[in-house]
Amino acid sequence: MLGNILASGVQYTVQILEAGLLIYLLSCGLWKRQKAVLVYLFSLLFFDEAVRRYFFHRYGLDSLAYAYSYWLTDVLLALEAFGLMCIFFRRGCAPKMWQVLRLSLPVVFILVAVISYLSLSYHKHNLLHDFIYEFEQNLFFTCLVLNTLLFVMLQQIEHADQELGLLVCGMGIQFAGPAASLALVHVTLGWPAAYSLLGYVMPVCTLGMLLVWLYAITAAQKDATRGSLGRMRVPILAEAAGVK
């Protein structure tokens, strides 16, 4: 009973933060600089509040339709997360390094898809379901590795983008929990308790990511506002002192 109450509380908090961040980005004009983040936040909110909720009320929690809607939207979110990581790499890398990564990242994605399919060569009875699960698991691990590499790389840059560093840190929280939980499911051969843990870990990690993103975006906006005020004061003070 207490677990269900806490899970519902986390879920509602996640939805409020997703909607709040979307509104903040749109109202402050930050969406122009954070288009990829905006799309990802919208997808999180839309898939959860519209798609999954529709299948839940129409077919029920234990239905096959709801299960497929949940896992398919989860895969779409994982694909968007991979795309978001590519965009973060573009922002954080030097132009010469990006020229190499721009070719390497699609190859990594293709390898993940191929490895996921080959790992199911002996499980033809439910190929679609198994491929979705295996592909998502491998993609989460890949995103976690890429996120870690990017975070380490940003620490080596003397004047790194602090906002980007926090966004990457938030994505690390989002990837780490599900990757560990999916690994536990794999190691325990589908132990029901591991599946239940996955259902709790994913929203908690999303909540952690959103809190870090909220701090990153609001702090960056405050710094930009202070910078603008500082630039405005310079000519005013100069004019008051008689400087031409």
C-alpha positions in Angstrom: 0.0 0.0 0.0 2.7 2.5 1.0 4.8 1.5 -2.0 1.9 2.2 -4.3 1.3 5.6 -2.7 5.0 6.5 -3.1 5.1 5.3 -6.7 2.0 7.4 -7.5 3.6 10.4 -5.8 6.8 10.1 -7.8 4.8 9.7 -11.0 2.7 12.8 -10.4 5.8 14.8 -9.5 7.5 13.7 -12.7 4.6 14.8 -14.7 4.4 18.2 -13.0 8.1 18.7 -13.6 7.9 17.7 -17.2 5.0 20.1 -17.8 6.6 22.9 -15.8 9.9 22.6 -17.7 8.1 22.7 -21.0 6.2 25.8 -20.0 9.3 27.4 -18.7 11.3 26.8 -21.9 8.5 28.1 -24.0 7.6 31.1 -21.9 11.2 32.3 -21.5 12.2 31.7 -25.1 14.8 29.1 -24.2 13.3 26.5 -26.5 15.3 28.1 -29.4 18.5 27.0 -27.7 17.1 23.8 -26.2 15.0 22.4 -29.0 16.2 18.8 -28.5 15.5 19.0 -24.8 12.1 20.4 -25.5 11.2 17.6 -27.9 12.4 14.9 -25.4 10.4 16.5 -22.5 7.3 16.7 -24.7 7.7 13.0 -25.7 8.1 12.0 -22.1 4.9 13.8 -21.2 2.9 12.8 -24.3 3.7 9.1 -24.2 2.9 8.8 -20.5 -0.1 11.0 -20.3 -1.7 10.3 -23.7 -0.5 7.0 -25.3 0.0 4.8 -22.2 -2.9 6.2 -20.4 -5.2 5.5 -23.3 -4.2 1.9 -23.7 -4.3 1.4 -19.9 -8.0 2.6 -19.7 -9.0 1.0 -22.9 -7.5 -2.5 -22.5 -6.4 -2.8 -18.9 -3.0 -3.1 -17.1 -2.6 -6.8 -17.8 -3.5 -6.6 -21.5 -1.0 -7.4 -24.3 -2.0 -4.1 -26.0 -0.9 -2.0 -23.0 2.3 -4.0 -22.7 3.2 -3.4 -26.3 2.3 0.3 -26.1 4.5 0.7 -23.0 7.5 -1.0 -24.4 7.3 0.5 -27.8 7.0 4.0 -26.4 9.9 3.1 -24.1 12.0 2.2 -27.2 11.0 5.4 -28.9 12.2 7.4 -25.8 15.4 5.4 -25.8 15.9 6.3 -29.5 15.3 10.0 -28.7 17.7 9.8 -25.8 20.4 8.4 -28.2 19.7 11.3 -30.5 19.9 13.7 -27.7 23.3 12.3 -26.7 24.5 12.9 -30.3 23.3 16.5 -30.1 25.1 16.9 -26.7 28.3 15.5 -28.3 27.9 18.1 -31.1 27.7 20.9 -28.5 30.6 19.7 -26.4 33.1 18.6 -29.0 35.6 20.6 -31.0 34.8 20.7 -34.8 37.5 18.3 -35.7 36.5 15.7 -33.2 32.8 16.0 -34.2 33.8 15.2 -37.8 34.9 11.8 -36.6 32.0 11.3 -34.1 29.5 12.2 -36.8 30.4 9.1 -38.7 31.1 6.9 -35.6 27.8 7.4 -33.8 25.5 6.0 -36.6 27.8 3.0 -36.8 27.4 2.4 -33.1 23.7 2.6 -33.4 23.7 0.0 -36.3 25.9 -2.3 -34.3 23.5 -2.1 -31.3 20.6 -3.1 -33.6 22.5 -5.9 -35.3 23.8 -7.3 -31.9 20.3 -7.2 -30.5 18.9 -9.2 -33.4 21.7 -11.7 -33.5 21.3 -12.4 -29.8 17.7 -13.5 -30.5 18.6 -16.0 -33.2 17.5 -18.9 -30.9 14.3 -17.2 -29.7 12.0 -17.2 -32.7 8.8 -17.8 -30.8 8.2 -14.2 -29.7 10.8 -12.3 -31.8 9.2 -8.9 -31.7 8.8 -8.7 -27.9 12.2 -10.1 -27.3 13.9 -7.8 -29.8 12.2 -4.8 -28.3 13.4 -5.7 -24.9 16.9 -6.7 -26.0 17.3 -3.6 -28.2 16.2 -1.3 -25.5 18.6 -2.9 -23.0 21.5 -2.6 -25.3 20.6 1.0 -26.3 20.4 2.0 -22.6 23.9 0.6 -22.0 25.3 2.3 -25.1 23.8 5.6 -24.1 25.2 5.2 -20.6 28.7 4.6 -21.9 28.4 7.5 -24.4 27.1 9.8 -21.6 30.0 8.8 -19.3 32.5 9.5 -22.1 31.0 12.9 -22.8 30.9 13.8 -19.1 34.6 12.9 -18.6 35.5 14.8 -21.8 33.7 17.9 -20.5 35.7 17.8 -17.3 38.9 18.1 -19.3 37.8 21.3 -21.0 38.9 24.4 -19.1 35.9 26.6 -20.0 33.3 23.9 -20.5 29.6 24.8 -20.8 28.3 24.3 -17.3 24.7 24.0 -18.4 25.7 21.3 -20.9 27.6 19.5 -18.1 24.5 19.5 -15.9 22.3 18.3 -18.7 24.7 15.4 -19.4 24.7 14.6 -15.7 20.9 14.5 -15.6 21.0 12.1 -18.6 23.5 9.9 -16.7 20.9 9.5 -13.9 18.2 8.7 -16.4 20.4 5.9 -18.0 22.1 4.4 -15.0 19.1 3.2 -13.1 17.2 1.5 -16.0 20.5 0.0 -17.3 21.2 -1.6 -13.9 17.6 -2.8 -13.5 17.5 -4.3 -17.0 20.8 -6.0 -16.3 19.3 -7.5 -13.1 16.3 -8.7 -15.1 18.7 -10.3 -17.6 20.9 -11.9 -14.9 17.9 -13.3 -12.9 16.3 -14.7 -16.1 13.2 -12.6 -15.8 12.7 -12.8 -12.0 9.3 -11.1 -11.3 10.7 -9.0 -8.5 13.3 -7.6 -10.9 10.6 -6.5 -13.3 8.7 -4.9 -10.4 11.9 -3.1 -9.3 12.3 -1.8 -12.9 8.9 -0.2 -12.7 10.0 1.8 -9.6 13.5 2.6 -10.6 12.7 4.2 -14.0 10.3 7.0 -12.7 12.7 7.8 -9.8 15.6 8.2 -12.2 13.5 10.3 -14.5 12.6 12.5 -11.5 16.3 12.9 -10.7 17.1 13.9 -14.3 14.3 16.5 -14.3 15.5 18.0 -11.0 19.0 18.4 -12.4 17.7 19.8 -15.7 15.5 22.2 -13.8 18.5 23.5 -11.9 20.7 23.6 -15.0 18.2 25.6 -17.1 17.1 28.0 -14.4 20.7 28.7 -13.4 21.8 29.3 -17.0 18.9 31.7 -17.4 19.8 33.6 -14.3 23.4 33.9 -15.4 22.3 35.1 -18.8 20.1 37.7 -17.2 22.9 38.9 -14.9 25.2 39.1 -17.9 22.7 41.2 -19.8 22.3 43.6 -16.9 26.1 43.9 -16.5 26.5 44.8 -20.2 23.7 47.4 -19.8 25.4 49.0 -16.7 28.8 49.6 -18.5 27.6 52.3 -20.9 25.4 53.9 -18.3 28.3 54.2 -15.8 30.6 55.4 -18.6 28.2 58.1 -19.7 27.7 59.2 -16.1 31.5 59.6 -15.7 31.7 61.7 -18.9 33.5 59.0 -20.9 32.8 59.3 -24.6 
